[in-house]
Amino acid sequence: VGWAYRPLDGDAMRLAAQTLLGEHDFSSFRASSCQAKSPIKTLNRVTVSVRGEGPARYWRFEFEANAFLHHMIRNIMGCLVRIGRGTQPAEWMKFVLDARDRDAAAPTFSPDGLYFLGPVYETHWGLPERTPAYDWLP
């Protein structure tokens, strides 16, 4: 068949994701159609976890940042999946980030299953901490 199912390596994906934390130039993960004035963003949190059991088991990736570039998460996901499948080492994420070149990264991941759960505001604005989108996710 040519393609065989292999489970993803969560530890490798978590290690790679840590490389992205903090303020960086995310040009390697930016779509060519991105209209952001700057590719500099701050990624505050990345969580990679497994939910459920048996056939209902799935991977959950959560990203929190001060802002996102167009397709930034889809492009990061493409790299994380490549690392999770073992086709690239976890250290490759640093190479991709430092390259500041979209050609260095994996292809754009499909949007299927990716959801924007809403913005997170500082408490002094008096807005809700969470949007209703959080309430329906398992």
The first five atom37 places (N, CA, C, CB, O) and aatype in JSON, in Angstrom:
{
  "aatype": [19, 7, 17, 0, 18, 1, 14, 10, 3, 7, 3, 0, 12, 1, 10, 0, 0, 5, 16, 10, 10, 7, 6, 8, 3, 13, 15, 15, 13, 1, 0, 15, 15, 4, 5, 0, 11, 15, 14, 9, 11, 16, 10, 2, 1, 19, 16, 19, 15, 19, 1, 7, 6, 7, 14, 0, 1, 18, 17, 1, 13, 6, 13, 6, 0, 2, 0, 13, 10, 8, 8, 12, 9, 1, 2, 9, 12, 7, 4, 10, 19, 1, 9, 7, 1, 7, 16, 5, 14, 0, 6, 17, 12, 11, 13, 19, 10, 3, 0, 1, 3, 1, 3, 0, 0, 0, 14, 16, 13, 15, 14, 3, 7, 10, 18, 13, 10, 7, 14, 19, 18, 6, 16, 8, 17, 7, 10, 14, 6, 1, 16, 14, 0, 18, 3, 17, 10, 14],
  "atom_mask": [
    [1, 1, 1, 1, 1],
    [1, 1, 1, 0, 1],
    [1, 1, 1, 1, 1],
    [1, 1, 1, 1, 1],
    [1, 1, 1, 1, 1],
    [1, 1, 1, 1, 1],
    [1, 1, 1, 1, 1],
    [1, 1, 1, 1, 1],
    [1, 1, 1, 1, 1],
    [1, 1, 1, 0, 1],
    [1, 1, 1, 1, 1],
    [1, 1, 1, 1, 1],
    [1, 1, 1, 1, 1],
    [1, 1, 1, 1, 1],
    [1, 1, 1, 1, 1],
    [1, 1, 1, 1, 1],
    [1, 1, 1, 1, 1],
    [1, 1, 1, 1, 1],
    [1, 1, 1, 1, 1],
    [1, 1, 1, 1, 1],
    [1, 1, 1, 1, 1],
    [1, 1, 1, 0, 1],
    [1, 1, 1, 1, 1],
    [1, 1, 1, 1, 1],
    [1, 1, 1, 1, 1],
    [1, 1, 1, 1, 1],
    [1, 1, 1, 1, 1],
    [1, 1, 1, 1, 1],
    [1, 1, 1, 1, 1],
    [1, 1, 1, 1, 1],
    [1, 1, 1, 1, 1],
    [1, 1, 1, 1, 1],
    [1, 1, 1, 1, 1],
    [1, 1, 1, 1, 1],
    [1, 1, 1, 1, 1],
    [1, 1, 1, 1, 1],
    [1, 1, 1, 1, 1],
    [1, 1, 1, 1, 1],
    [1, 1, 1, 1, 1],
    [1, 1, 1, 1, 1],
    [1, 1, 1, 1, 1],
    [1, 1, 1, 1, 1],
    [1, 1, 1, 1, 1],
    [1, 1, 1, 1, 1],
    [1, 1, 1, 1, 1],
    [1, 1, 1, 1, 1],
    [1, 1, 1, 1, 1],
    [1, 1, 1, 1, 1],
    [1, 1, 1, 1, 1],
    [1, 1, 1, 1, 1],
    [1, 1, 1, 1, 1],
    [1, 1, 1, 0, 1],
    [1, 1, 1, 1, 1],
    [1, 1, 1, 0, 1],
    [1, 1, 1, 1, 1],
    [1, 1, 1, 1, 1],
    [1, 1, 1, 1, 1],
    [1, 1, 1, 1, 1],
    [1, 1, 1, 1, 1],
    [1, 1, 1, 1, 1],
    [1, 1, 1, 1, 1],
    [1, 1, 1, 1, 1],
    [1, 1, 1, 1, 1],
    [1, 1, 1, 1, 1],
    [1, 1, 1, 1, 1],
    [1, 1, 1, 1, 1],
    [1, 1, 1, 1, 1],
    [1, 1, 1, 1, 1],
    [1, 1, 1, 1, 1],
    [1, 1, 1, 1, 1],
    [1, 1, 1, 1, 1],
    [1, 1, 1, 1, 1],
    [1, 1, 1, 1, 1],
    [1, 1, 1, 1, 1],
    [1, 1, 1, 1, 1],
    [1, 1, 1, 1, 1],
    [1, 1, 1, 1, 1],
    [1, 1, 1, 0, 1],
    [1, 1, 1, 1, 1],
    [1, 1, 1, 1, 1],
    [1, 1, 1, 1, 1],
    [1, 1, 1, 1, 1],
    [1, 1, 1, 1, 1],
    [1, 1, 1, 0, 1],
    [1, 1, 1, 1, 1],
    [1, 1, 1, 0, 1],
    [1, 1, 1, 1, 1],
    [1, 1, 1, 1, 1],
    [1, 1, 1, 1, 1],
    [1, 1, 1, 1, 1],
    [1, 1, 1, 1, 1],
    [1, 1, 1, 1, 1],
    [1, 1, 1, 1, 1],
    [1, 1, 1, 1, 1],
    [1, 1, 1, 1, 1],
    [1, 1, 1, 1, 1],
    [1, 1, 1, 1, 1],
    [1, 1, 1, 1, 1],
    [1, 1, 1, 1, 1],
    [1, 1, 1, 1, 1],
    [1, 1, 1, 1, 1],
    [1, 1, 1, 1, 1],
    [1, 1, 1, 1, 1],
    [1, 1, 1, 1, 1],
    [1, 1, 1, 1, 1],
    [1, 1, 1, 1, 1],
    [1, 1, 1, 1, 1],
    [1, 1, 1, 1, 1],
    [1, 1, 1, 1, 1],
    [1, 1, 1, 1, 1],
    [1, 1, 1, 1, 1],
    [1, 1, 1, 1, 1],
    [1, 1, 1, 0, 1],
    [1, 1, 1, 1, 1],
    [1, 1, 1, 1, 1],
    [1, 1, 1, 1, 1],
    [1, 1, 1, 1, 1],
    [1, 1, 1, 0, 1],
    [1, 1, 1, 1, 1],
    [1, 1, 1, 1, 1],
    [1, 1, 1, 1, 1],
    [1, 1, 1, 1, 1],
    [1, 1, 1, 1, 1],
    [1, 1, 1, 1, 1],
    [1, 1, 1, 1, 1],
    [1, 1, 1, 0, 1],
    [1, 1, 1, 1, 1],
    [1, 1, 1, 1, 1],
    [1, 1, 1, 1, 1],
    [1, 1, 1, 1, 1],
    [1, 1, 1, 1, 1],
    [1, 1, 1, 1, 1],
    [1, 1, 1, 1, 1],
    [1, 1, 1, 1, 1],
    [1, 1, 1, 1, 1],
    [1, 1, 1, 1, 1],
    [1, 1, 1, 1, 1],
    [1, 1, 1, 1, 1]
  ],
  "atom_positions": [
    [[0.82, -1.19, 0.0], [0.0, 0.0, 0.0], [0.87, 1.26, 0.0], [-0.94, -0.01, 1.2], [0.49, 2.26, -0.6]],
    [[2.01, 1.23, 0.65], [2.89, 2.38, 0.66], [2.74, 3.25, 1.9], [0.0, 0.0, 0.0], [3.71, 3.89, 2.32]],
    [[1.57, 3.28, 2.49], [1.37, 4.07, 3.69], [0.86, 3.15, 4.78], [0.39, 5.25, 3.45], [-0.11, 2.41, 4.58]],
    [[1.51, 3.2, 5.92], [1.07, 2.39, 7.05], [0.8, 3.31, 8.22], [2.13, 1.3, 7.42], [1.51, 4.29, 8.45]],
    [[-0.25, 2.98, 8.96], [-0.59, 3.78, 10.13], [0.48, 3.61, 11.19], [-1.97, 3.38, 10.69], [0.86, 2.49, 11.53]],
    [[0.97, 4.7, 11.7], [1.88, 4.7, 12.83], [1.34, 5.7, 13.84], [3.35, 5.05, 12.4], [0.95, 6.8, 13.46]],
    [[1.33, 5.33, 15.1], [0.86, 6.29, 16.1], [1.82, 7.49, 16.16], [0.74, 5.62, 17.49], [3.01, 7.37, 15.9]],
    [[1.27, 8.63, 16.5], [2.09, 9.83, 16.63], [2.9, 9.78, 17.91], [1.21, 11.08, 16.61], [2.46, 9.24, 18.92]],
    [[4.09, 10.35, 17.87], [4.98, 10.44, 19.03], [4.68, 11.75, 19.76], [6.48, 10.36, 18.61], [5.18, 12.81, 19.37]],
    [[3.88, 11.66, 20.8], [3.48, 12.84, 21.56], [4.65, 13.54, 22.22], [0.0, 0.0, 0.0], [4.69, 14.77, 22.25]],
    [[5.59, 12.79, 22.74], [6.75, 13.41, 23.4], [7.55, 14.26, 22.42], [7.65, 12.35, 24.03], [7.97, 15.36, 22.75]],
    [[7.76, 13.75, 21.21], [8.5, 14.5, 20.2], [7.75, 15.77, 19.8], [8.76, 13.62, 18.95], [8.36, 16.83, 19.63]],
    [[6.42, 15.67, 19.66], [5.63, 16.85, 19.29], [5.64, 17.88, 20.42], [4.18, 16.44, 18.96], [5.73, 19.08, 20.15]],
    [[5.56, 17.43, 21.67], [5.6, 18.36, 22.8], [6.94, 19.07, 22.87], [5.32, 17.62, 24.12], [7.0, 20.28, 23.11]],
    [[8.03, 18.33, 22.68], [9.36, 18.91, 22.7], [9.5, 19.95, 21.58], [10.44, 17.82, 22.55], [10.02, 21.05, 21.82]],
    [[9.05, 19.62, 20.39], [9.12, 20.55, 19.26], [8.29, 21.8, 19.53], [8.65, 19.86, 17.98], [8.71, 22.91, 19.2]],
    [[7.12, 21.63, 20.11], [6.22, 22.76, 20.37], [6.84, 23.74, 21.35], [4.88, 22.26, 20.91], [6.59, 24.95, 21.26]],
    [[7.64, 23.26, 22.29], [8.27, 24.14, 23.27], [9.21, 25.14, 22.61], [9.05, 23.31, 24.3], [9.41, 26.24, 23.12]],
    [[9.77, 24.76, 21.47], [10.65, 25.64, 20.71], [9.93, 26.91, 20.29], [11.2, 24.91, 19.47], [10.55, 27.96, 20.13]],
    [[8.63, 26.82, 20.1], [7.84, 27.93, 19.57], [7.38, 28.91, 20.64], [6.65, 27.39, 18.84], [6.9, 29.99, 20.31]],
    [[7.53, 28.55, 21.91], [7.05, 29.43, 22.98], [7.87, 30.71, 23.05], [7.1, 28.7, 24.32], [9.08, 30.72, 22.83]],
    [[7.17, 31.8, 23.36], [7.82, 33.09, 23.47], [7.62, 33.93, 22.22], [0.0, 0.0, 0.0], [6.85, 33.57, 21.33]],
    [[8.32, 35.05, 22.18], [8.21, 35.96, 21.04], [9.18, 35.55, 19.95], [8.47, 37.42, 21.48], [10.38, 35.4, 20.18]],
    [[8.64, 35.37, 18.74], [9.46, 34.94, 17.6], [8.93, 35.57, 16.32], [9.47, 33.41, 17.48], [7.81, 36.06, 16.25]],
    [[9.77, 35.52, 15.3], [9.37, 35.83, 13.94], [8.83, 34.53, 13.35], [10.57, 36.42, 13.08], [9.59, 33.6, 13.12]],
    [[7.53, 34.46, 13.12], [6.87, 33.24, 12.65], [6.71, 33.22, 11.12], [5.51, 33.09, 13.31], [5.76, 32.62, 10.61]],
    [[7.62, 33.87, 10.4], [7.52, 33.93, 8.93], [7.47, 32.55, 8.28], [8.69, 34.7, 8.37], [6.82, 32.39, 7.25]],
    [[8.12, 31.57, 8.85], [8.11, 30.22, 8.29], [6.73, 29.58, 8.32], [9.1, 29.34, 9.03], [6.47, 28.61, 7.62]],
    [[5.84, 30.13, 9.14], [4.5, 29.57, 9.31], [3.42, 30.51, 8.77], [4.24, 29.26, 10.79], [2.24, 30.36, 9.09]],
    [[3.82, 31.47, 7.98], [2.93, 32.52, 7.49], [2.49, 32.23, 6.05], [3.63, 33.9, 7.56], [3.32, 31.9, 5.2]],
    [[1.2, 32.35, 5.79], [0.68, 32.16, 4.43], [1.11, 33.33, 3.55], [-0.87, 32.03, 4.43], [1.28, 34.45, 4.04]],
    [[1.28, 33.08, 2.29], [1.7, 34.14, 1.36], [0.65, 35.25, 1.29], [1.94, 33.55, -0.04], [0.98, 36.39, 0.97]],
    [[-0.59, 34.93, 1.57], [-1.66, 35.93, 1.53], [-1.86, 36.67, 2.86], [-2.96, 35.27, 1.13], [-2.8, 37.45, 3.0]],
    [[-1.0, 36.42, 3.83], [-1.13, 37.04, 5.15], [-0.99, 38.56, 5.05], [-0.06, 36.47, 6.13], [-0.1, 39.07, 4.38]],
    [[-1.88, 39.26, 5.72], [-1.88, 40.72, 5.67], [-1.38, 41.35, 6.97], [-3.27, 41.22, 5.37], [-1.46, 42.57, 7.13]],
    [[-0.88, 40.55, 7.9], [-0.36, 41.1, 9.16], [0.81, 42.02, 8.87], [0.05, 39.97, 10.12], [1.64, 41.73, 8.0]],
    [[0.89, 43.11, 9.61], [1.99, 44.06, 9.43], [3.32, 43.49, 9.88], [1.7, 45.34, 10.19], [4.37, 43.86, 9.36]],
    [[3.29, 42.58, 10.84], [4.52, 42.01, 11.37], [4.35, 40.51, 11.61], [4.94, 42.72, 12.68], [3.29, 40.06, 12.05]],
    [[5.39, 39.73, 11.32], [5.34, 38.3, 11.61], [5.77, 37.97, 13.05], [6.23, 37.55, 10.63], [5.81, 36.8, 13.44]],
    [[6.07, 38.99, 13.82], [6.5, 38.79, 15.21], [5.26, 38.61, 16.08], [7.35, 40.0, 15.72], [4.41, 39.5, 16.18]],
    [[5.17, 37.44, 16.7], [4.04, 37.12, 17.58], [4.59, 36.43, 18.81], [2.99, 36.21, 16.85], [5.73, 35.95, 18.81]],
    [[3.79, 36.38, 19.86], [4.19, 35.71, 21.1], [3.27, 34.53, 21.34], [4.16, 36.69, 22.31], [2.06, 34.7, 21.55]],
    [[3.83, 33.34, 21.31], [3.08, 32.13, 21.59], [3.25, 31.84, 23.09], [3.57, 30.91, 20.7], [4.35, 31.53, 23.55]],
    [[2.16, 31.94, 23.83], [2.19, 31.8, 25.29], [2.09, 30.36, 25.77], [1.09, 32.59, 25.89], [2.66, 29.99, 26.8]],
    [[1.35, 29.54, 25.01], [1.1, 28.18, 25.48], [0.8, 27.27, 24.31], [-0.07, 28.15, 26.49], [0.08, 27.64, 23.38]],
    [[1.36, 26.07, 24.37], [1.01, 25.0, 23.44], [0.81, 23.75, 24.28], [2.13, 24.78, 22.32], [1.69, 23.37, 25.05]],
    [[-0.34, 23.13, 24.14], [-0.63, 21.89, 24.86], [-0.92, 20.8, 23.84], [-1.83, 22.08, 25.85], [-1.74, 20.98, 22.94]],
    [[-0.25, 19.68, 23.99], [-0.46, 18.52, 23.12], [-0.9, 17.38, 24.02], [0.85, 18.14, 22.3], [-0.15, 16.95, 24.9]],
    [[-2.11, 16.89, 23.82], [-2.63, 15.84, 24.7], [-3.47, 14.84, 23.92], [-3.46, 16.45, 25.84], [-3.88, 15.09, 22.79]],
    [[-3.7, 13.7, 24.54], [-4.57, 12.67, 23.97], [-5.84, 12.63, 24.82], [-3.85, 11.25, 23.94], [-5.77, 12.64, 26.05]],
    [[-6.97, 12.59, 24.17], [-8.26, 12.53, 24.86], [-8.99, 11.26, 24.46], [-9.12, 13.77, 24.54], [-8.78, 10.73, 23.37]],
    [[-9.83, 10.78, 25.34], [-10.65, 9.6, 25.06], [-9.87, 8.3, 25.08], [0.0, 0.0, 0.0], [-8.67, 8.27, 25.34]],
    [[-10.6, 7.22, 24.8], [-9.99, 5.89, 24.77], [-10.57, 5.08, 23.64], [-10.2, 5.17, 26.11], [-11.65, 5.37, 23.13]],
    [[-9.84, 4.05, 23.24], [-10.3, 3.17, 22.18], [-10.53, 3.92, 20.89], [0.0, 0.0, 0.0], [-9.76, 4.81, 20.53]],
    [[-11.6, 3.57, 20.17], [-11.86, 4.22, 18.88], [-12.2, 5.7, 19.01], [-12.98, 3.5, 18.16], [-12.13, 6.43, 18.02]],
    [[-12.58, 6.14, 20.19], [-12.92, 7.55, 20.41], [-11.69, 8.38, 20.78], [-13.97, 7.67, 21.5], [-11.81, 9.57, 21.05]],
    [[-10.53, 7.77, 20.79], [-9.29, 8.44, 21.17], [-8.89, 9.45, 20.08], [-8.15, 7.41, 21.39], [-8.97, 9.15, 18.89]],
    [[-8.46, 10.64, 20.51], [-8.02, 11.64, 19.54], [-6.96, 12.55, 20.17], [-9.22, 12.48, 19.03], [-6.83, 12.64, 21.4]],
    [[-6.21, 13.22, 19.31], [-5.2, 14.18, 19.74], [-5.82, 15.55, 19.83], [-3.99, 14.19, 18.77], [-6.67, 15.92, 19.02]],
    [[-5.39, 16.31, 20.84], [-5.87, 17.68, 21.0], [-4.65, 18.6, 21.14], [-6.82, 17.82, 22.24], [-3.78, 18.38, 21.98]],
    [[-4.61, 19.62, 20.31], [-3.54, 20.61, 20.31], [-4.19, 21.95, 20.64], [-2.78, 20.66, 18.93], [-5.14, 22.37, 19.98]],
    [[-3.67, 22.63, 21.65], [-4.21, 23.94, 22.02], [-3.09, 24.96, 21.95], [-4.84, 23.9, 23.45], [-1.99, 24.74, 22.46]],
    [[-3.38, 26.09, 21.3], [-2.42, 27.17, 21.13], [-3.01, 28.45, 21.69], [-2.03, 27.36, 19.63], [-4.17, 28.76, 21.45]],
    [[-2.2, 29.19, 22.44], [-2.62, 30.49, 22.95], [-1.51, 31.47, 22.64], [-2.93, 30.44, 24.5], [-0.34, 31.24, 22.96]],
    [[-1.88, 32.58, 22.0], [-0.89, 33.58, 21.61], [-1.49, 34.97, 21.67], [-0.36, 33.29, 20.19], [-2.7, 35.13, 21.84]],
    [[-0.64, 35.98, 21.54], [-1.15, 37.35, 21.53], [-1.81, 37.67, 20.19], [-0.01, 38.34, 21.81], [-2.61, 38.6, 20.1]],
    [[-1.48, 36.91, 19.14], [-2.08, 37.05, 17.81], [-1.59, 35.89, 16.96], [-1.72, 38.44, 17.15], [-0.61, 35.23, 17.3]],
    [[-2.27, 35.65, 15.84], [-1.87, 34.59, 14.92], [-1.77, 35.16, 13.51], [-2.87, 33.41, 14.96], [-2.51, 36.06, 13.13]],
    [[-0.85, 34.61, 12.76], [-0.73, 34.95, 11.34], [-1.69, 34.07, 10.55], [0.74, 34.75, 10.84], [-2.17, 33.05, 11.04]],
    [[-1.98, 34.48, 9.31], [-2.84, 33.69, 8.44], [-2.22, 32.31, 8.21], [-3.08, 34.42, 7.08], [-1.09, 32.22, 7.74]],
    [[-2.93, 31.26, 8.54], [-2.52, 29.86, 8.43], [-1.38, 29.46, 9.37], [-2.1, 29.58, 7.01], [-0.79, 28.39, 9.21]],
    [[-1.05, 30.29, 10.33], [0.05, 29.99, 11.25], [-0.15, 28.65, 11.95], [0.17, 31.1, 12.3], [0.78, 27.83, 11.98]],
    [[-1.31, 28.41, 12.49], [-1.54, 27.16, 13.21], [-1.59, 25.98, 12.25], [-2.85, 27.23, 14.02], [-1.06, 24.91, 12.57]],
    [[-2.18, 26.14, 11.1], [-2.21, 25.05, 10.12], [-0.78, 24.68, 9.69], [-3.05, 25.45, 8.88], [-0.48, 23.5, 9.5]],
    [[0.08, 25.67, 9.55], [1.46, 25.4, 9.15], [2.28, 24.81, 10.29], [2.11, 26.68, 8.65], [3.13, 23.95, 10.05]],
    [[2.04, 25.25, 11.5], [2.69, 24.63, 12.66], [2.22, 23.18, 12.79], [2.37, 25.42, 13.96], [3.03, 22.29, 13.04]],
    [[0.92, 22.94, 12.61], [0.38, 21.58, 12.71], [1.02, 20.66, 11.68], [-1.13, 21.59, 12.53], [1.33, 19.51, 11.98]],
    [[1.23, 21.15, 10.47], [1.9, 20.35, 9.45], [3.27, 19.89, 9.91], [0.0, 0.0, 0.0], [3.65, 18.74, 9.69]],
    [[4.0, 20.78, 10.56], [5.32, 20.43, 11.09], [5.21, 19.47, 12.27], [6.07, 21.7, 11.52], [5.98, 18.51, 12.36]],
    [[4.28, 19.72, 13.18], [4.13, 18.84, 14.34], [3.75, 17.42, 13.92], [3.06, 19.39, 15.3], [4.26, 16.45, 14.49]],
    [[2.88, 17.28, 12.96], [2.48, 15.95, 12.5], [3.67, 15.25, 11.83], [1.29, 16.04, 11.51], [3.87, 14.05, 12.02]],
    [[4.44, 15.98, 11.06], [5.62, 15.39, 10.44], [6.59, 14.89, 11.52], [6.33, 16.43, 9.51], [7.18, 13.82, 11.38]],
    [[6.75, 15.66, 12.58], [7.61, 15.25, 13.7], [6.98, 14.07, 14.43], [7.84, 16.43, 14.68], [7.67, 13.12, 14.78]],
    [[5.68, 14.14, 14.67], [4.98, 13.06, 15.35], [5.05, 11.74, 14.6], [0.0, 0.0, 0.0], [5.08, 10.67, 15.22]],
    [[5.07, 11.8, 13.28], [5.18, 10.58, 12.47], [6.61, 10.07, 12.38], [4.65, 10.85, 11.07], [6.84, 8.96, 11.89]],
    [[7.57, 10.85, 12.84], [8.96, 10.43, 12.83], [9.7, 10.74, 11.54], [0.0, 0.0, 0.0], [10.82, 10.26, 11.35]],
    [[9.1, 11.51, 10.65], [9.8, 11.85, 9.41], [10.77, 13.02, 9.59], [8.79, 12.18, 8.32], [11.62, 13.27, 8.74]],
    [[10.62, 13.73, 10.7], [11.57, 14.78, 11.09], [11.79, 14.68, 12.59], [11.04, 16.22, 10.68], [10.87, 14.3, 13.32]],
    [[12.99, 15.02, 13.07], [13.23, 15.02, 14.52], [12.61, 16.26, 15.16], [14.73, 14.96, 14.82], [12.32, 17.24, 14.47]],
    [[12.42, 16.23, 16.46], [11.85, 17.37, 17.18], [12.69, 18.63, 16.98], [11.74, 17.05, 18.67], [12.14, 19.73, 16.95]],
    [[14.0, 18.48, 16.84], [14.9, 19.63, 16.68], [14.66, 20.37, 15.36], [16.35, 19.16, 16.76], [15.06, 21.52, 15.21]],
    [[14.03, 19.72, 14.42], [13.73, 20.32, 13.12], [12.86, 21.57, 13.28], [13.04, 19.31, 12.21], [12.95, 22.49, 12.47]],
    [[12.01, 21.61, 14.31], [11.13, 22.76, 14.51], [11.95, 24.04, 14.68], [10.21, 22.53, 15.74], [11.57, 25.09, 14.17]],
    [[13.07, 23.96, 15.4], [13.93, 25.14, 15.58], [14.52, 25.57, 14.25], [15.05, 24.85, 16.6], [14.6, 26.77, 13.97]],
    [[14.93, 24.62, 13.44], [15.45, 24.94, 12.12], [14.4, 25.69, 11.3], [15.9, 23.66, 11.38], [14.7, 26.7, 10.66]],
    [[13.18, 25.19, 11.31], [12.09, 25.81, 10.55], [11.83, 27.22, 11.06], [10.8, 24.95, 10.64], [11.73, 28.16, 10.27]],
    [[11.71, 27.38, 12.37], [11.45, 28.69, 12.96], [12.56, 29.68, 12.61], [11.32, 28.57, 14.49], [12.29, 30.8, 12.19]],
    [[13.81, 29.26, 12.77], [14.95, 30.14, 12.52], [15.11, 30.49, 11.03], [16.22, 29.48, 13.02], [15.69, 31.52, 10.71]],
    [[14.61, 29.64, 10.15], [14.75, 29.88, 8.71], [13.97, 31.12, 8.26], [14.27, 28.66, 7.92], [14.37, 31.8, 7.31]],
    [[12.87, 31.42, 8.95], [12.0, 32.55, 8.58], [11.64, 32.5, 7.1], [12.69, 33.88, 8.9], [11.58, 33.52, 6.41]],
    [[11.39, 31.28, 6.64], [11.11, 31.04, 5.23], [10.05, 29.95, 5.13], [12.41, 30.64, 4.45], [10.26, 28.84, 5.62]],
    [[8.93, 30.25, 4.52], [7.82, 29.3, 4.42], [8.23, 28.0, 3.74], [6.67, 29.93, 3.66], [7.68, 26.94, 4.04]],
    [[9.2, 28.07, 2.83], [9.65, 26.86, 2.13], [10.35, 25.86, 3.04], [10.58, 27.24, 1.0], [10.5, 24.7, 2.68]],
    [[10.78, 26.3, 4.22], [11.48, 25.42, 5.16], [10.5, 24.5, 5.9], [12.27, 26.24, 6.17], [10.91, 23.46, 6.42]],
    [[9.24, 24.87, 5.96], [8.25, 24.15, 6.77], [7.51, 23.09, 5.97], [7.25, 25.13, 7.36], [7.64, 23.0, 4.75]],
    [[6.74, 22.3, 6.68], [5.89, 21.26, 6.07], [4.73, 21.91, 5.31], [5.35, 20.29, 7.15], [4.45, 23.09, 5.5]],
    [[4.07, 21.14, 4.45], [2.88, 21.67, 3.77], [1.8, 22.07, 4.79], [2.31, 20.63, 2.78], [1.77, 21.57, 5.91]],
    [[0.95, 22.97, 4.37], [-0.15, 23.46, 5.2], [-1.09, 22.31, 5.56], [-0.92, 24.58, 4.49], [-1.54, 21.58, 4.69]],
    [[-1.37, 22.17, 6.84], [-2.26, 21.13, 7.34], [-3.7, 21.46, 6.96], [-2.13, 20.98, 8.88], [-4.06, 22.63, 6.82]],
    [[-4.5, 20.45, 6.79], [-5.92, 20.62, 6.48], [-6.63, 21.36, 7.62], [-6.59, 19.24, 6.24], [-6.27, 21.19, 8.78]],
    [[-7.62, 22.19, 7.3], [-8.35, 22.89, 8.36], [-9.35, 21.98, 9.08], [-9.08, 24.08, 7.78], [-9.89, 22.37, 10.12]],
    [[-9.59, 20.78, 8.56], [-10.56, 19.88, 9.17], [-10.17, 19.57, 10.61], [-10.68, 18.57, 8.36], [-9.05, 19.13, 10.88]],
    [[-11.07, 19.81, 11.52], [-10.84, 19.52, 12.92], [-10.14, 20.63, 13.68], [0.0, 0.0, 0.0], [-9.89, 20.49, 14.88]],
    [[-9.81, 21.73, 13.03], [-9.18, 22.87, 13.72], [-10.26, 23.91, 14.02], [-8.03, 23.48, 12.85], [-11.05, 24.26, 13.14]],
    [[-10.28, 24.4, 15.24], [-11.3, 25.34, 15.66], [-10.67, 26.52, 16.39], [-12.33, 24.65, 16.56], [-9.77, 26.34, 17.2]],
    [[-11.15, 27.72, 16.1], [-10.76, 28.89, 16.85], [-11.76, 29.02, 17.99], [-10.72, 30.19, 15.95], [-12.95, 29.23, 17.76]],
    [[-11.26, 28.91, 19.19], [-12.16, 28.91, 20.35], [-12.46, 30.32, 20.85], [-11.55, 28.1, 21.46], [-13.28, 30.49, 21.75]],
    [[-11.82, 31.29, 20.29], [-12.13, 32.66, 20.65], [-10.94, 33.35, 21.28], [0.0, 0.0, 0.0], [-9.94, 32.73, 21.63]],
    [[-11.08, 34.64, 21.41], [-10.0, 35.42, 22.01], [-9.97, 35.27, 23.53], [-10.14, 36.9, 21.64], [-10.96, 34.89, 24.15]],
    [[-8.83, 35.57, 24.1], [-8.67, 35.62, 25.55], [-8.28, 37.05, 25.88], [-7.59, 34.56, 26.08], [-7.27, 37.56, 25.38]],
    [[-9.06, 37.71, 26.71], [-8.82, 39.11, 27.05], [-8.26, 39.24, 28.45], [-10.1, 39.92, 26.91], [-8.51, 38.39, 29.31]],
    [[-7.52, 40.3, 28.67], [-7.03, 40.6, 30.01], [-8.23, 40.91, 30.9], [-6.02, 41.8, 30.0], [-9.23, 41.46, 30.44]],
    [[-8.13, 40.55, 32.18], [-9.27, 40.67, 33.09], [-9.76, 42.1, 33.26], [-8.9, 40.11, 34.44], [-10.94, 42.31, 33.53]],
    [[-8.88, 43.09, 33.12], [-9.31, 44.48, 33.34], [-10.35, 44.96, 32.32], [-8.11, 45.4, 33.31], [-10.98, 46.0, 32.52]],
    [[-10.54, 44.22, 31.24], [-11.56, 44.58, 30.25], [-12.95, 44.15, 30.7], [-11.23, 43.95, 28.9], [-13.95, 44.61, 30.15]],
    [[-13.04, 43.27, 31.7], [-14.34, 42.83, 32.21], [-15.11, 41.93, 31.26], [0.0, 0.0, 0.0], [-16.34, 41.84, 31.35]],
    [[-14.41, 41.27, 30.35], [-15.06, 40.37, 29.39], [-14.94, 38.93, 29.87], [-14.43, 40.53, 27.98], [-14.07, 38.63, 30.68]],
    [[-15.8, 38.04, 29.38], [-15.73, 36.64, 29.81], [-14.36, 36.03, 29.49], [-16.84, 35.81, 29.13], [-13.75, 36.34, 28.47]],
    [[-13.89, 35.18, 30.38], [-12.6, 34.51, 30.18], [-12.68, 33.51, 29.05], [-12.16, 33.83, 31.45], [-11.7, 33.31, 28.33]],
    [[-13.83, 32.87, 28.89], [-13.98, 31.82, 27.88], [-15.2, 32.07, 27.03], [-14.07, 30.44, 28.54], [-16.17, 32.69, 27.47]],
    [[-15.13, 31.59, 25.82], [-16.27, 31.7, 24.92], [-17.09, 30.41, 25.02], [-15.8, 31.96, 23.44], [-16.59, 29.41, 25.54]],
    [[-18.32, 30.42, 24.55], [-19.14, 29.2, 24.6], [-18.52, 28.03, 23.83], [-20.51, 29.49, 24.04], [-18.87, 26.88, 24.08]],
    [[-17.61, 28.3, 22.92], [-16.98, 27.23, 22.14], [-16.28, 26.22, 23.06], [-15.98, 27.81, 21.14], [-16.22, 25.04, 22.74]],
    [[-15.74, 26.68, 24.17], [-15.06, 25.77, 25.09], [-16.01, 24.75, 25.69], [-14.4, 26.56, 26.2], [-15.59, 23.63, 26.01]],
    [[-17.26, 25.1, 25.84], [-18.21, 24.26, 26.55], [-18.6, 22.99, 25.8], [-19.43, 25.06, 26.86], [-19.02, 22.02, 26.42]],
    [[-18.49, 22.97, 24.47], [-18.91, 21.77, 23.74], [-17.77, 20.86, 23.4], [-19.61, 22.16, 22.48], [-18.0, 19.75, 22.93]],
    [[-16.53, 21.28, 23.62], [-15.39, 20.4, 23.33], [-15.19, 19.39, 24.45], [-14.1, 21.22, 23.11], [-15.25, 19.75, 25.63]],
    [[-14.95, 18.13, 24.09], [-14.71, 17.13, 25.14], [-13.35, 17.32, 25.78], [-14.81, 15.73, 24.56], [-12.98, 16.56, 26.68]]
  ]
}
